[in-house]
Amino acid sequence: MKASELRQQSAAELEKQLHELLRELFNLRMQRGVGQLTRPSEMKAGRRNIARIKTVLTEMKVDR
């Protein structure tokens, strides 16, 4: 997911995606805790995607 793609979406869509990614990251942390996490790189990618969405949302709020 690229920031340019995110900027084309509405704030409501971004909030929905953010909520889904936070839930997914929580599930990954739980898997890591029990030792079932198969690809640790998913956590890093998830955190970065969350950061991208938060950045774009902040940009939208500042531009108003």
N, CA, C and O of each residue as an XYZ file, in Angstrom:
256
protein
N       0.845     -1.161      0.000
C       0.000      0.000      0.000
C       0.898      1.234      0.000
O       1.767      1.394      0.857
N       0.669      2.088     -0.968
C       1.472      3.289     -1.103
C       0.705      4.483     -0.555
O      -0.526      4.491     -0.531
N       1.448      5.488     -0.118
C       0.831      6.692      0.437
C       0.017      7.422     -0.629
O      -1.020      8.008     -0.317
N       0.471      7.393     -1.876
C      -0.278      8.063     -2.945
C      -1.641      7.405     -3.143
O      -2.620      8.089     -3.442
N      -1.713      6.091     -2.978
C      -2.997      5.390     -3.087
C      -3.897      5.755     -1.908
O      -5.109      5.901     -2.063
N      -3.296      5.899     -0.737
C      -4.069      6.225      0.449
C      -4.647      7.628      0.371
O      -5.751      7.871      0.857
N      -3.918      8.547     -0.230
C      -4.375      9.935     -0.318
C      -5.621     10.071     -1.188
O      -6.345     11.060     -1.080
N      -5.875      9.093     -2.045
C      -7.041      9.144     -2.926
C      -8.308      8.654     -2.226
O      -9.408      8.814     -2.755
N      -8.160      8.061     -1.046
C      -9.308      7.532     -0.320
C      -9.872      8.579      0.631
O      -9.205      9.555      0.973
N     -11.100      8.358      1.045
C     -11.730      9.291      1.981
C     -11.254      8.986      3.398
O     -10.680      7.931      3.667
N     -11.505      9.931      4.289
C     -11.095      9.767      5.680
C     -11.825      8.593      6.328
O     -11.242      7.887      7.150
N     -13.069      8.380      5.976
C     -13.841      7.274      6.551
C     -13.257      5.925      6.132
O     -13.169      5.002      6.941
N     -12.858      5.818      4.865
C     -12.250      4.576      4.396
C     -10.926      4.326      5.101
O     -10.610      3.192      5.463
N     -10.153      5.389      5.294
C      -8.864      5.246      5.973
C      -9.039      4.827      7.427
O      -8.285      4.002      7.942
N     -10.043      5.405      8.082
C     -10.319      5.025      9.468
C     -10.692      3.548      9.552
O     -10.274      2.847     10.474
N     -11.473      3.084      8.595
C     -11.871      1.671      8.573
C     -10.655      0.775      8.373
O     -10.503     -0.236      9.059
N      -9.789      1.145      7.433
C      -8.569      0.368      7.190
C      -7.664      0.373      8.423
O      -7.066     -0.646      8.767
N      -7.573      1.515      9.075
C      -6.748      1.628     10.271
C      -7.245      0.684     11.348
O      -6.456     -0.007     11.992
N      -8.549      0.658     11.541
C      -9.137     -0.220     12.550
C      -8.837     -1.690     12.227
O      -8.502     -2.468     13.120
N      -8.958     -2.064     10.958
C      -8.676     -3.445     10.549
C      -7.208     -3.800     10.765
O      -6.896     -4.898     11.226
N      -6.309     -2.879     10.435
C      -4.879     -3.139     10.604
C      -4.495     -3.244     12.078
O      -3.652     -4.062     12.447
N      -5.115     -2.416     12.920
C      -4.829     -2.504     14.353
C      -5.286     -3.849     14.917
O      -4.615     -4.443     15.761
N      -6.428     -4.315     14.441
C      -6.929     -5.626     14.878
C      -5.988     -6.744     14.403
O      -5.686     -7.676     15.149
N      -5.534     -6.630     13.152
C      -4.626     -7.627     12.602
C      -3.304     -7.638     13.378
O      -2.760     -8.703     13.671
N      -2.796     -6.453     13.704
C      -1.554     -6.371     14.464
C      -1.718     -6.992     15.849
O      -0.806     -7.653     16.347
N      -2.872     -6.782     16.468
C      -3.149     -7.396     17.762
C      -3.107     -8.923     17.646
O      -2.514     -9.604     18.482
N      -3.746     -9.447     16.596
C      -3.739    -10.896     16.395
C      -2.329    -11.426     16.168
O      -1.990    -12.508     16.649
N      -1.510    -10.682     15.447
C      -0.125    -11.094     15.218
C       0.662    -11.109     16.530
O       1.480    -11.999     16.761
N       0.405    -10.112     17.387
C       1.096    -10.093     18.689
C       0.692    -11.291     19.537
O       1.518    -11.869     20.243
N      -0.574    -11.658     19.462
C      -1.041    -12.829     20.217
C      -0.389    -14.100     19.681
O       0.005    -14.974     20.455
N      -0.275    -14.203     18.361
C       0.385    -15.367     17.767
C       1.844    -15.440     18.186
O       2.363    -16.521     18.464
N       2.502    -14.292     18.231
C       3.896    -14.269     18.654
C       4.027    -14.718     20.101
O       4.968    -15.428     20.456
N       3.094    -14.307     20.921
C       3.131    -14.673     22.339
C       2.993    -16.160     22.569
O       3.572    -16.701     23.511
N       2.227    -16.830     21.714
C       2.023    -18.274     21.878
C       3.040    -19.059     21.059
O       3.091    -20.285     21.156
N       3.834    -18.388     20.272
C       4.857    -19.065     19.482
C       4.345    -19.604     18.162
O       4.964    -20.503     17.594
N       3.240    -19.088     17.657
C       2.662    -19.574     16.407
C       2.893    -18.634     15.226
O       2.394    -18.892     14.131
N       3.629    -17.566     15.425
C       3.850    -16.596     14.350
C       4.822    -17.196     13.339
O       5.957    -17.530     13.678
N       4.366    -17.329     12.097
C       5.190    -17.965     11.075
C       6.078    -16.964     10.345
O       7.213    -17.281      9.987
N       5.560    -15.750     10.123
C       6.351    -14.742      9.406
C       6.417    -13.463     10.236
O       5.497    -12.646     10.192
N       7.500    -13.286     10.992
C       7.640    -12.093     11.832
C       7.670    -10.788     11.033
O       7.408     -9.719     11.584
N       7.983    -10.870      9.758
C       8.037     -9.658      8.932
C       6.653     -9.034      8.762
O       6.547     -7.852      8.437
N       5.592     -9.814      8.978
C       4.241     -9.268      8.884
C       4.000     -8.188      9.925
O       3.266     -7.233      9.670
N       4.610     -8.330     11.095
C       4.431     -7.328     12.150
C       5.037     -5.997     11.728
O       4.434     -4.941     11.917
N       6.221     -6.057     11.163
C       6.883     -4.835     10.716
C       6.078     -4.155      9.608
O       5.900     -2.937      9.621
N       5.595     -4.944      8.655
C       4.808     -4.395      7.556
C       3.509     -3.795      8.085
O       3.080     -2.740      7.618
N       2.892     -4.445      9.036
C       1.657     -3.934      9.615
C       1.855     -2.611     10.325
O       1.054     -1.689     10.176
N       2.928     -2.521     11.098
C       3.217     -1.260     11.802
C       3.476     -0.132     10.819
O       3.049      1.000     11.045
N       4.165     -0.428      9.742
C       4.447      0.608      8.740
C       3.184      1.061      8.021
O       3.010      2.248      7.747
N       2.303      0.110      7.717
C       1.040      0.476      7.066
C       0.182      1.340      7.984
O      -0.466      2.283      7.530
N       0.180      1.018      9.273
C      -0.562      1.826     10.243
C       0.009      3.236     10.281
O      -0.740      4.212     10.307
N       1.320      3.343     10.285
C       1.970      4.655     10.311
C       1.628      5.461      9.052
O       1.395      6.667      9.131
N       1.598      4.793      7.893
C       1.260      5.492      6.651
C      -0.161      6.060      6.710
O      -0.402      7.206      6.330
N      -1.083      5.245      7.190
C      -2.473      5.693      7.254
C      -2.607      6.852      8.237
O      -3.301      7.827      7.951
N      -1.953      6.756      9.385
C      -2.029      7.840     10.369
C      -1.425      9.121      9.808
O      -1.936     10.211     10.062
N      -0.357      9.000      9.057
C       0.282     10.168      8.459
C      -0.654     10.843      7.464
O      -0.802     12.065      7.474
N      -1.285     10.047      6.608
C      -2.194     10.601      5.600
C      -3.406     11.246      6.294
O      -3.857     12.312      5.876
N      -3.936     10.605      7.351
C      -5.060     11.197      8.077
C      -4.675     12.542      8.701
O      -5.464     13.487      8.685
N      -3.481     12.620      9.240
C      -3.014     13.875      9.824
C      -2.858     14.942      8.742
O      -3.209     16.102      8.957
N      -2.333     14.552      7.583
C      -2.216     15.501      6.481
C      -3.584     16.042      6.065
O      -3.733     17.228      5.771
N      -4.574     15.158      6.046
C      -5.920     15.585      5.659
C      -6.479     16.582      6.667
O      -7.142     17.543      6.276
N      -6.227     16.375      7.945
C      -6.744     17.265      8.980
C      -6.054     18.623      8.921
O      -6.688     19.651      9.160
N      -4.774     18.635      8.606
C      -4.021     19.888      8.547
C      -4.430     20.698      7.314
O      -4.474     21.927      7.367
N      -4.721     20.030      6.229
C      -5.077     20.714      4.979
C      -6.431     21.397      5.031
O      -6.702     22.285      4.223
N      -7.271     21.010      5.947
C      -8.632     21.583      6.009
C      -8.604     23.017      6.354
O      -9.656     23.650      6.447
